[in-house]
Amino acid sequence: MSHIDPKQSTRASERVTAQRKTTNRTLRTILLGTIAMIGGVIWLGDQYGVEREETLSLLLASASFVGVLALAGVVGAIVIWLIRRLLGPGKK
């Protein structure tokens, strides 16, 4: 029967807790940065006399463009993964 060192178990749980805190902090930072960026773009549009509807449509177009690029990256990664899986070592 193997004996688990309680100190190692505690260290592992501390690492998991630290990783969760880092992930939560990163997500919060991304969310707050996105909100600040949207607010800044709307404020600048107001300052330069651009109508709010036009500013929001440009933001939507920009977000759509970024989404399409992200989707293309995911599709590319899946294609590479499939090629490696199908043509990997031991496959003839």
Backbone bond lengths (Angstrom), bond angles and torsions (degrees), N, CA, C in turn:
res aa  C-N    CA-C-N  psi(-1)  N-CA   C-N-CA  omega(-1)  CA-C   N-CA-C  phi
1 M - - - 1.432 - - 1.523 108.96 -
2 S 1.324 117.19 133.77 1.458 119.77 -178.12 1.519 109.61 -87.51
3 H 1.300 113.71 148.62 1.459 120.56 179.79 1.524 108.45 -107.09
4 I 1.325 117.14 126.86 1.460 121.95 179.29 1.517 108.12 -95.31
5 D 1.320 114.69 124.31 1.455 120.63 179.33 1.530 109.40 -70.77
6 P 1.342 118.24 122.11 1.466 119.93 -178.60 1.528 112.85 -62.26
7 K 1.335 116.75 -28.61 1.464 119.63 178.70 1.524 110.69 -66.15
8 Q 1.348 117.05 -41.76 1.460 120.16 178.96 1.518 110.57 -66.41
9 S 1.319 116.77 -39.04 1.463 120.52 178.55 1.526 110.76 -62.77
10 T 1.324 116.25 -40.45 1.462 120.65 179.07 1.529 110.04 -66.43
11 R 1.318 116.89 -41.80 1.464 120.37 178.78 1.518 110.99 -62.68
12 A 1.324 116.52 -41.34 1.465 120.12 179.33 1.520 110.45 -63.67
13 S 1.316 117.55 -43.63 1.468 119.63 179.70 1.522 110.79 -67.46
14 E 1.329 117.48 -33.09 1.466 120.05 176.24 1.525 110.93 -66.05
15 R 1.342 116.92 -38.91 1.466 120.46 177.65 1.521 111.18 -64.62
16 V 1.331 116.39 -42.25 1.465 120.31 179.75 1.520 109.52 -64.03
17 T 1.323 117.43 -42.92 1.460 121.14 178.83 1.522 110.87 -63.17
18 A 1.320 117.46 -41.83 1.468 121.06 178.91 1.525 110.95 -64.79
19 Q 1.334 117.35 -39.10 1.464 120.46 178.41 1.521 111.13 -65.29
20 R 1.327 116.98 -39.54 1.469 120.18 178.32 1.522 110.81 -64.55
21 K 1.325 116.48 -41.62 1.464 119.57 178.85 1.522 110.52 -63.12
22 T 1.339 116.57 -41.15 1.456 120.63 179.32 1.524 110.59 -64.34
23 T 1.330 117.37 -42.23 1.461 121.44 179.19 1.522 110.57 -63.35
24 N 1.331 116.78 -45.88 1.460 120.26 178.86 1.526 111.03 -61.94
25 R 1.312 116.48 -41.38 1.463 120.95 179.50 1.522 110.87 -64.72
26 T 1.322 116.86 -40.70 1.460 120.87 178.84 1.522 111.00 -64.51
27 L 1.331 117.22 -45.55 1.462 120.47 178.75 1.527 111.27 -61.95
28 R 1.318 116.32 -41.59 1.472 120.38 178.82 1.528 110.38 -63.77
29 T 1.312 117.17 -41.59 1.462 121.22 179.43 1.527 111.01 -64.14
30 I 1.336 117.07 -42.47 1.459 120.70 178.15 1.523 110.34 -62.75
31 L 1.323 117.21 -45.18 1.466 121.28 -179.77 1.525 111.59 -62.51
32 L 1.324 117.11 -47.49 1.461 120.48 -179.87 1.526 111.53 -65.66
33 G 1.315 117.51 -37.86 1.462 120.86 177.21 1.519 111.75 -64.81
34 T 1.317 116.46 -39.63 1.467 120.55 178.20 1.518 111.04 -65.22
35 I 1.325 116.62 -44.01 1.468 120.58 178.61 1.529 110.64 -62.95
36 A 1.323 116.62 -42.94 1.468 120.24 179.05 1.533 111.22 -64.25
37 M 1.322 117.23 -39.91 1.463 120.86 179.64 1.529 110.65 -65.08
38 I 1.312 117.40 -44.37 1.469 120.40 178.98 1.524 110.24 -62.76
39 G 1.331 115.83 -44.80 1.469 119.64 177.48 1.516 111.96 -60.79
40 G 1.320 116.96 -40.60 1.460 121.33 179.40 1.521 112.55 -65.53
41 V 1.312 116.75 -41.00 1.466 120.40 179.18 1.532 110.18 -65.91
42 I 1.335 116.56 -42.94 1.472 119.78 178.51 1.527 110.27 -64.44
43 W 1.315 117.58 -41.52 1.467 121.28 178.81 1.534 110.64 -62.55
44 L 1.337 116.69 -45.02 1.467 119.69 178.79 1.526 111.53 -63.16
45 G 1.325 115.77 -39.64 1.460 118.94 176.82 1.519 111.39 -60.16
46 D 1.315 116.57 -42.20 1.466 120.63 177.33 1.525 110.89 -63.68
47 Q 1.318 117.30 -41.38 1.460 121.30 -178.27 1.528 112.01 -64.63
48 Y 1.328 116.35 -34.57 1.459 120.15 -178.77 1.528 113.01 -94.92
49 G 1.314 116.80 6.70 1.452 120.91 175.38 1.521 115.39 78.29
50 V 1.304 117.16 18.88 1.462 120.92 177.19 1.530 107.15 -82.62
51 E 1.315 116.25 135.46 1.461 119.58 -177.85 1.528 109.78 -66.23
52 R 1.318 114.49 145.24 1.468 120.79 -176.16 1.528 111.05 -58.61
53 E 1.320 117.76 -40.39 1.465 121.14 -179.15 1.533 111.02 -62.44
54 E 1.306 117.13 -40.92 1.463 120.71 179.07 1.535 110.75 -67.61
55 T 1.336 115.83 -40.73 1.466 119.63 177.78 1.523 110.74 -60.90
56 L 1.324 116.54 -44.88 1.467 119.97 179.82 1.528 111.97 -66.31
57 S 1.323 117.36 -35.79 1.466 119.10 177.82 1.528 110.84 -67.68
58 L 1.337 117.34 -36.63 1.466 120.27 176.44 1.529 111.15 -67.70
59 L 1.340 116.73 -38.33 1.471 119.94 176.14 1.529 110.46 -62.87
60 L 1.320 116.33 -42.18 1.461 120.54 178.99 1.530 110.78 -64.13
61 A 1.318 116.81 -41.57 1.469 120.27 178.04 1.527 110.59 -63.13
62 S 1.328 116.68 -41.22 1.471 120.32 179.03 1.524 110.84 -65.62
63 A 1.334 116.53 -43.57 1.463 120.23 179.15 1.529 110.75 -63.82
64 S 1.321 116.73 -38.37 1.466 120.66 178.35 1.527 110.40 -64.12
65 F 1.324 116.91 -42.32 1.463 121.49 179.20 1.527 110.67 -61.48
66 V 1.322 116.43 -45.53 1.470 120.48 178.62 1.526 110.07 -64.09
67 G 1.331 117.51 -40.39 1.461 120.96 178.38 1.520 112.24 -62.41
68 V 1.331 116.66 -41.77 1.476 120.56 178.35 1.521 110.34 -63.88
69 L 1.329 117.30 -41.98 1.471 119.61 177.75 1.525 111.83 -64.04
70 A 1.335 116.87 -40.57 1.465 120.23 178.03 1.526 110.46 -64.52
71 L 1.318 116.78 -42.29 1.461 121.02 178.27 1.528 110.95 -63.22
72 A 1.325 116.73 -40.98 1.465 120.16 177.34 1.532 110.95 -61.93
73 G 1.322 116.57 -38.73 1.462 120.14 177.17 1.520 112.30 -64.12
74 V 1.328 116.66 -41.96 1.467 120.85 178.78 1.527 110.17 -65.32
75 V 1.319 117.10 -44.48 1.472 120.62 178.46 1.528 110.22 -61.72
76 G 1.326 117.27 -42.78 1.460 120.39 177.68 1.522 112.39 -61.38
77 A 1.319 116.53 -41.18 1.466 120.37 178.96 1.528 110.78 -65.37
78 I 1.331 117.07 -39.60 1.466 120.27 178.28 1.523 110.54 -65.51
79 V 1.327 117.91 -41.07 1.467 121.53 178.74 1.529 110.09 -62.49
80 I 1.314 117.23 -45.04 1.475 120.38 178.83 1.518 110.13 -62.26
81 W 1.342 117.20 -42.79 1.465 121.52 179.36 1.528 110.14 -60.90
82 L 1.344 116.53 -44.43 1.468 119.83 179.73 1.517 111.81 -64.46
83 I 1.330 117.22 -41.99 1.469 120.44 179.06 1.526 110.05 -61.90
84 R 1.315 116.42 -44.69 1.483 118.90 179.31 1.519 111.14 -64.85
85 R 1.309 116.47 -37.32 1.462 119.87 -178.91 1.531 111.06 -69.30
86 L 1.334 115.44 -41.06 1.471 118.90 -178.63 1.518 112.69 -76.64
87 L 1.332 117.99 -35.18 1.451 121.33 -176.24 1.525 113.33 -109.42
88 G 1.315 116.65 16.82 1.461 121.22 -176.20 1.515 113.22 -69.38
89 P 1.333 116.33 -173.66 1.466 121.37 -178.80 1.531 111.68 -58.33
90 G 1.304 116.14 137.52 1.451 121.51 177.66 1.519 113.05 86.98
91 K 1.307 119.00 -3.95 1.472 121.77 178.71 1.526 108.86 -96.69
92 K 1.307 116.12 136.89 1.479 118.84 179.93 1.485 109.78 -127.42
